[in-house]
Amino acid sequence: MRAQKNSWQLTCRPFKINKMSIEKALKERSGSVCELCGNTEGLTVYALPPVTENNSDKCVLVCSTCNSQIEDPENMDANHWRCLNDSMWSTVSAVQVLAWRLLTQLKQFDLLDMMYLDEEALAWAKSGLVEGEAKHKDSNGVQLLAGDTVVLIKDLNVKGAGFTAKRGTSVRNISLVKDNVEHIEGKVNGQQIVILTQYVKKSN
């Protein structure tokens, strides 16, 4: 699957201050492997912004592949980031935070729902993201506008309504939920329901 552009963008940057001693500490912590995917090639230090301390607790050891994709979120390969299924469970706070940011970028909501970050770690995770203009987008990353027609890409159990909205159902004249870019509203079987944008595609 192809990664979709999110209204959030990672702002991780290479960390060069005191890099040698930090790199040594990270290699000892990780066993000299990428803390995200386990690769051993092209290992480098990444500091998670905002950086306030020059120490390994604020850094992650990443390989050249992870590094290049973090720097270029527009062209992230979601297949590579299947490694986050494992690294998201790391006991290292910095690794957890970076995994959370990457899953957010990739819109992997099911995995995000399973993650647990304490209040401090979650605040750190969110502080390293820059919010851009929020836009509603379908499962293919196509922008949705009020009045559009969308098609459901999977069966959806409509809680409290007693029916299942079937895959392939067209929902016409949608409206956008202003305070949540992941939600739209539309009528299915005569009832106005809220639908997650990840489960629809825009109809041409």
C-alpha positions as CSV (number, residue, x, y, z in Angstrom):
1,M,0.0,0.0,0.0
2,R,1.1,3.6,-0.6
3,A,1.5,6.1,2.2
4,Q,-1.0,8.9,2.1
5,K,0.0,12.5,2.7
6,N,-1.3,13.7,6.1
7,S,-2.0,17.2,7.3
8,W,0.7,16.5,9.9
9,Q,4.3,16.4,8.8
10,L,7.3,14.8,10.7
11,T,10.0,17.3,11.5
12,C,12.7,15.0,12.6
13,R,16.2,16.1,11.6
14,P,19.7,14.6,11.8
15,F,21.3,15.4,15.2
16,K,24.9,16.3,14.9
17,I,25.8,17.8,18.3
18,N,27.7,15.3,20.4
19,K,26.8,12.7,17.9
20,M,29.7,10.3,18.5
21,S,29.0,9.7,22.2
22,I,25.2,9.5,21.6
23,E,25.7,7.0,18.7
24,K,27.8,4.8,21.0
25,A,25.1,4.8,23.6
26,L,22.4,4.1,21.1
27,K,24.4,1.1,19.6
28,E,24.7,-0.3,23.1
29,R,21.0,0.2,23.7
30,S,19.9,-1.4,20.4
31,G,22.6,-4.0,19.8
32,S,23.8,-2.0,16.8
33,V,20.6,-2.4,14.8
34,C,18.0,0.1,13.6
35,E,15.5,0.6,16.5
36,L,12.6,0.8,14.0
37,C,13.2,-2.0,11.5
38,G,16.2,-4.0,12.8
39,N,18.4,-3.3,9.8
40,T,22.2,-2.9,10.3
41,E,23.1,-0.8,7.3
42,G,23.9,2.9,7.4
43,L,23.0,3.5,11.0
44,T,22.7,7.1,12.1
45,V,21.4,9.1,15.0
46,Y,18.0,10.8,14.8
47,A,17.0,13.3,17.5
48,L,13.3,13.7,18.0
49,P,12.2,17.4,18.0
50,P,11.8,19.5,19.9
51,V,15.3,18.8,21.2
52,T,16.1,20.4,24.6
53,E,18.8,17.9,25.8
54,N,21.8,16.5,24.1
55,N,21.4,12.9,25.2
56,S,20.5,9.5,23.9
57,D,17.1,9.4,25.6
58,K,15.9,11.9,23.1
59,C,17.4,10.1,20.1
60,V,16.7,6.9,18.0
61,L,19.2,4.9,16.0
62,V,17.8,4.5,12.5
63,C,19.1,2.9,9.3
64,S,19.6,4.7,6.0
65,T,16.3,3.4,4.6
66,C,14.2,4.6,7.6
67,N,16.2,7.9,7.7
68,S,15.6,8.7,4.0
69,Q,11.8,8.1,4.3
70,I,11.5,10.1,7.5
71,E,13.1,13.0,5.7
72,D,10.8,12.6,2.8
73,P,7.3,11.8,4.2
74,E,5.6,12.5,0.8
75,N,7.2,9.3,-0.6
76,M,7.0,7.0,2.4
77,D,6.7,3.3,1.5
78,A,4.0,1.9,3.8
79,N,5.2,-1.7,3.1
80,H,8.6,-0.8,4.7
81,W,6.9,0.6,7.7
82,R,5.2,-2.7,8.6
83,C,8.2,-3.0,10.9
84,L,6.3,-0.6,13.2
85,N,4.0,-3.4,14.2
86,D,6.9,-4.6,16.3
87,S,8.8,-1.4,17.2
88,M,5.7,0.4,18.5
89,W,6.0,-2.0,21.5
90,S,9.5,-0.9,22.3
91,T,10.2,-0.1,26.0
92,V,12.3,2.9,24.9
93,S,10.3,6.1,25.1
94,A,12.0,7.8,22.1
95,V,11.2,4.8,19.9
96,Q,7.6,4.7,21.0
97,V,7.3,8.4,20.2
98,L,8.8,8.1,16.7
99,A,6.7,5.1,16.0
100,W,3.5,7.0,17.0
101,R,4.5,9.9,14.7
102,L,5.1,7.6,11.8
103,L,1.9,5.7,12.3
104,T,0.1,9.1,12.4
105,Q,1.8,10.0,9.1
106,L,0.7,6.7,7.6
107,K,-2.8,6.9,9.0
108,Q,-2.5,3.5,10.6
109,F,-5.4,4.1,13.0
110,D,-5.9,0.5,14.1
111,L,-2.3,0.3,15.3
112,L,-2.5,3.8,16.9
113,D,-5.6,2.6,18.8
114,M,-3.5,-0.3,20.3
115,M,-0.6,1.9,21.3
116,Y,-0.3,3.3,24.8
117,L,1.7,6.4,25.6
118,D,1.7,8.0,29.0
119,E,0.7,11.6,29.2
120,E,4.2,12.9,29.0
121,A,5.2,10.8,26.0
122,L,2.0,11.6,24.1
123,A,2.7,15.3,24.6
124,W,6.2,14.8,23.3
125,A,4.9,12.9,20.3
126,K,2.5,15.6,19.4
127,S,4.9,18.5,20.0
128,G,7.2,17.2,17.2
129,L,4.5,17.5,14.6
130,V,3.6,20.6,12.6
131,E,0.0,21.0,11.9
132,G,-0.8,22.2,8.4
133,E,-4.2,23.1,6.8
134,A,-6.6,20.4,7.8
135,K,-8.3,18.7,4.8
136,H,-10.7,15.8,4.5
137,K,-9.2,13.1,2.3
138,D,-10.5,9.7,1.1
139,S,-8.7,6.4,1.4
140,N,-6.6,7.3,-1.7
141,G,-5.6,10.7,-0.4
142,V,-8.0,12.6,-2.7
143,Q,-9.4,15.7,-1.1
144,L,-13.1,15.6,-0.2
145,L,-15.4,18.6,-0.4
146,A,-18.9,19.2,0.9
147,G,-21.5,17.9,-1.6
148,D,-19.2,15.2,-3.1
149,T,-20.4,11.6,-3.7
150,V,-18.3,8.8,-2.1
151,V,-18.4,5.0,-2.3
152,L,-17.9,2.8,0.8
153,I,-14.9,0.5,0.4
154,K,-15.9,-1.9,3.1
155,D,-19.0,-3.1,5.0
156,L,-19.7,-0.8,8.0
157,N,-21.7,-1.8,11.0
158,V,-23.8,1.3,11.9
159,K,-24.0,1.3,15.7
160,G,-27.4,2.1,17.1
161,A,-29.1,2.0,13.7
162,G,-29.5,-1.8,13.3
163,F,-28.1,-2.2,9.8
164,T,-24.8,-2.6,7.9
165,A,-23.8,-0.1,5.3
166,K,-22.6,-2.4,2.5
167,R,-19.4,-2.0,0.5
168,G,-20.1,-0.3,-2.8
169,T,-22.9,1.9,-1.4
170,S,-22.9,5.4,-2.8
171,V,-23.3,8.2,-0.3
172,R,-24.3,11.5,-2.1
173,N,-24.0,15.1,-1.0
174,I,-21.7,14.5,1.9
175,S,-21.0,17.1,4.6
176,L,-17.6,17.6,6.3
177,V,-17.2,17.4,10.1
178,K,-15.4,20.6,10.8
179,D,-13.5,19.6,13.9
180,N,-12.4,16.2,12.7
181,V,-10.8,15.7,9.2
182,E,-11.2,11.9,9.6
183,H,-15.0,12.2,9.7
184,I,-17.7,13.0,7.1
185,E,-21.5,12.7,7.3
186,G,-24.0,11.4,4.8
187,K,-27.3,9.5,4.4
188,V,-27.3,5.7,4.1
189,N,-30.7,3.9,4.1
190,G,-32.3,7.3,4.8
191,Q,-30.3,7.9,8.0
192,Q,-27.7,10.5,8.5
193,I,-24.5,8.8,9.8
194,V,-20.9,9.6,10.5
195,I,-18.4,7.8,8.3
196,L,-14.6,7.5,8.6
197,T,-12.8,9.0,5.6
198,Q,-10.5,6.0,5.5
199,Y,-13.4,3.8,4.5
200,V,-14.6,5.8,1.4
201,K,-13.3,6.7,-2.0
202,K,-14.4,9.7,-3.9
203,S,-16.7,9.0,-6.9
204,N,-15.8,10.5,-10.2
